[in-house]
């Protein structure tokens, strides 16, 4: 039996174009399910798309890759055709291209800037997969079921196309580009256009770095390792945490890691306190660094939670707050995530600062409190406890999209 095609349209504030795009897609693919993934539009995009005959799934404004990922979970299994809301032209040749991932290549250049973002994306794809991409940022793509399985969840934001090509090639799938006479609304060489291409460039770079999947199933760039530039000790903790981000198994909690033997969790259990001991030359330093790193990691189970706790604690121990404040809105909006590299390194930084800030008695009290939190987390879910406590729940949800 031939699997039904789903056409998935990425849209944000496209009321001027989405109607004609949906109608054209329905004419070209009369048997397909046309679905619009709306990324927090603030205009009439949703109503226009529904009037044109599309099914619309709405999400808070997070980014293109996030909207497509969440929408993909709500459509039937089978081949996908992805396209942008402002595309004008026939996409049927992509479906007929006999490739697992078929990418539309514009026959004629449509405006744009100086080609920096596109050139960097080409080099990233070549570096990570060996594939020579002519149109690395094209949003018009056909995915076979095998390519859909290999590429979803997509990388965040405008990095989704670059990483999609890399993932498909590295899985050994057939990837090809199809030249088509397409048109779209191009950005010019003005402030708005350069900002857009700057975001494309940043998202492509992040998409080719460390990634992790969050509680919602979104694949986000792990950016917490940036905190490792603070000091050699914090950098070492960030490296250990990054190893856990990249190679961790399903184990959670000290007991499960110890039962499983050689896991990245056991590596953290040994290495992080040792780093603290070498950095402070004190047993209390080893305990504070290890326990604080674990405490912040325990809290990093919902957007913004660990960073809020870090900022509150940093006010008390006079720790640096700039990076945490900068990352907080991105974490809250699920555009990036700390990962173990970030939560462990920021927690370790709190531990290091507390050694110099607290008295001997204060360090004992802090060690006891952190040890108690660790034991509590071994037996109950800290996240569930926060959700059941009204004041903590309200503070936890501040700044987080509904």
N, C-alpha and C positions, 0 to 999 in steps of 0.2 A: 504494500500500500504506500502511495506517495504521501509523504508528510506535508502538512499544510504550512505554507509560508506565513511568517509574521513580519510585517513591516513596522519597525520601531523608529519613531521620529523624535529626535532630541529638540526640545523647544524651550526658549525663555524669552518672554516679551516679544512675541512674533505675530501679533494680531494682524499686521498688514500683509503677511505672506502665508501664514499657516493654512488658511482656507484653500487657496489655489493649490498649494502643495499636496494637501490631503486629497482633494478632488482628482488631481493628476495621478496620484498613486493608486487611487481606487479604480481609475480607468485602466491603468497599466496592469494592475494585479487584482482583478475583480474577485478572485477566490481567496485572497489573502485577508488576514486580520490586520487592520491598520490601527496602530496604537501610538498615541502621543505621550511621551515621557516629559511632563511639564516640570521644569526645575524652578519652581517658585515664581512663576510669572506674576507681574503686578498690573498687567493690562488685561485686555479681553481675549488673550490667546485661548484659554480653555473653552469659552463659549463659542468662538469662531470655529475651533477644531471640531467640537461636538456637532455643531450645525452642519459642517461639511461631511460628517459621517464617520469620524474617528472615535475610538474609545480613548478617553484621556485618564491617565493616572497621575495624580498630583503629589508633589513632594515639597518639603521646605527647600529653600535655595541652598544647595550644597556645592553643586558642580555638575558638569556634563556626565562624566564617568559615573558619578554616584547615582544620578537620575536614571541613566540607562541600566545600571546594575539592578536597582530596585524594581524597575519596570520589567526587566527580563524575568524576574522571579514570578511575575504575575501573568505571564503569557504561556501558551501551550508549548510543549516541547516540539522541536523541529528546526528547520533552517530559519535564519534571520536575515533580514535586509535592514541595515542601519542607514539612516540618512538625516541630513540637517533640515530644519524647518524652512530654510530659504532657498532650497535647491530648485532649479528649473531645468528640466531635461529628462530624457528617457533613461531609466535605470535597469530595464529588463535585460540588457546584455550582461550585466553583472551576474544575474541568476543563471544565465546560460553559459557562463565562462568555464565550466568544468574545473573549478578550483575550490579548495576548502575555504580559502579566504581570498575573495576577489575585491580589489580596491579600484575605485574609479580614479582615473587620471584625467585631469582637464586638458582637452586638446588645445585650448587657448588660455593664456594667463589672464586671470581676472583681477586686475588692480593689485593691491597689496603693498608691502613695504620693500625693504632691501633684500629680503630672502634669508635673513640671519636665522630666524627660528626654524625655517624649513631646512636650511643647511645643517644646523646642529642636530635636528631630529634625524636626518639622513645618516649622519656620522654615528649617532647613538645606536641606531638600528644596525648599522654595519658592525659596530664594535661588539654589540651584545649578541648578534645572530649571524653575521656574515652576509645578510641579504642587502642587495643594492636597491633601495627604494627611490622611485622617481617622485612619488607623491606621498610623503610620509604622514602628512597631517589631514589627508582627505577623510571626511566623515561619512562618505558614501561607500558602504562595504557590505558584501554578502558573506555570510558565515554558514557553512554546512554545520550539521549537528556536531561533528567532530571538532570543528573550529570553535563553535559555541562552548563546548565543554572545556576546551583548552584555554580560552580567553576570558571567560567570566568566572568570578567578578572582575570587572574592568578596573584599570588603574584610575585614579581620581582626576577630576577636572579635564583639562584639555590634553592631558597626557595619555588618555585612554587609547587613542589611535596608534601612537608610537609604540606603546607597550603591547598592544594587540598584535601588531606585526611581529614583534620579537617573540611573543609567546607561541604564535602559530608556527613560525619557522623552527623554533627550538623543539617543538613537538614533532617535527618531521612532516608537517602538513604541506599540501600544495598551496603556494601563495603566488598570486599573479596580479598584475595591474592591467586594467582595461581602459584604453583611451576613449573618452566619450565627449560629445559636444555639449557640455553642461555649463550652466551659468549660476551664479549665486551673488548675494549682496557682498561685495568685497569691502574690506576696510581700507581707508586711504592713508596717506602719509600725514596724518594729523595726530593730535594728542590722543584722541580716543583709539585710533588705529594702533599707535605705538604701545599704548597700555594693553590692548588686547593681545598683540603679538608678544609683549613681554610676559604676559600670563601664560601664553602657549609655550614659550621657551622655558619658563620656570617649571611648569607642570610636566613637560617632557623630561627635563632633567630629574625631577623627583620621581617620575614614573620608572626611571631606569635604575633607581637606587633601592635601598631596603624597603620592602613592603610587608604589611601584615593585614589580616582580616579582623575587623572589629566585631563587637557583639551583634551588630545588625547585618553582618555579612558584607560590609563595604570593604573594599581593598584600598588601603590608605598608605601614603608614604610615611615611613617611620622617621621622624625628624628630631626626636629627643636626644640623639647622639651629639647634636650641636652643643649641648651643655658640657661635653667632654673637653672643650677647649679651655675650660676654666683653670685646670691644673693637671699635672701628670697623674695624680691619684684619681681624680674624677674621670680623666680620660681612660684610665685602666678599667675602672668600674663600668664606664659606658661600653668599652670593648667587650667585656664579659656579658653585659646585658644584651648587646647586639648579637652575640653568638646564640643567646637564648631566643632572640627574635627570629633568627634565620634557621635554627636547627632544633628547636624544642619539640618535644613529643607531647602526648596528651596528659602527662602527669601534672597534677596541681597539688601544692602543699608539700611541706617538708617530708612528712611520713611517706607519701607516695613516691617522691623522688628517691628517698633512701632505700625503699624496697626495690625500686627498679634498677639501682646500681649506678652505672656511669651515664648520667644524664646531664644536660646543661644546667638543670636546677641544682644538682650536686656540685657542679663547677662553681656556681654562684655562691652556694652555701659555704664553700671553702675559700674561694678566692677573694670575695668582697671583704670579709673580716680581716683576712691577711693583708689586703691593701690598706685597710684602716690602721692595722697595727704598724705597718712599715711607715705610713705617713705621719702617725702621731707618736709612735714609740710608747704607747700606753695601751693596757688591756681595755680600759674604759673606752679608748678611741676605737679599738677593734669592734667592741660590742655596739657602740653607738652607730658607727658607720654601717655595720652589717644589719642591725635591727631597723635603722631608719630607712635604708635602701629597700628592705623587705616591706616595711610598713607602707611606703609610698607605692610600691608595686601592688600591694593588696588593694589599695584604693583606686588603682588605675583600671577600673572595670566599667566606667561610664564616662562619656565626654566631659572634660573639664574638672572632674572630681579630684584627681591627684594634683593638678596644678593649683587648684584653689587651696588645698591643704598645704601645698608647698609654700605658697605666698603667705598664708597665715603663720606658718612656722618660721619662715624667713624673717618676718617682722620681729619675732621674738629673739631670734639668735643673730640678727643683723646679717642675714645671708643675702646674696645678690638676687634681685627680683626682675631685672630687665628682660631676660630671655623668657621667663615664665609668663610675664605679662604680655609679651609679644606673641607667644604661642597660644595663649589661652583662647582667643576668639577662633582660631583655626581648629583647635581641639574641640571646642564647644559645638562648632558647626559641622564637625566630622569631615573636615577638609584635610586633616593630617592627624597623626597620633603620636604619642610619646614612645610607645613600645617599652619593652624592658630596658632598652638602652637609656631612654630618657628618665623613666621613673626610678630606676636604680641609681643613675648618676646624680639626679637631683636629690634623692634621699641621702645618698652618700655625702653630698655637699652639705646638707643639713647636719649630718653626723659630725663631719669635720669642723664645721663652724661651732657646734655646741661644745666641743672639747675645749676650745679657748674661751667661749662665752660663759659657760656654766661653772659654778663652784663644784667642789668634789661631791658635796651632798646633792647638788642639783643634777650632777651626772648620774648619781645612783638612782635618783627619782626618775630621771628620763629613761634610763635603762630598764627600770621596773615597768614603767608605763608602756614602753615599746615592746617589751617581752610579753606583757599581758595582752597587747593588741595582736601580737603574733600567735599566741596560744588561742585567743578568741577566733582568729581567722582560720585556724586549723579545724575548728569544730562547728562554726556557723559561717554563713555568708555575711561579710561586712556590708556588701551592697544591699542585701535584704534588710539588714538591721537599720541602715540609713533610711531605706524606703518606709520602714515601719515607725520611724521617729519623726513626728511632724516638723519640728524646727530644723533638724538636719536635712530632711527631705526637701523643704522649701529652699534652703541655702544651696543644696546640691543642684536644684533645677534652675537656679538663676542663670540667665544667659543662654540656656540650651533651647534650641527650636522645639516646638511642640511635636 
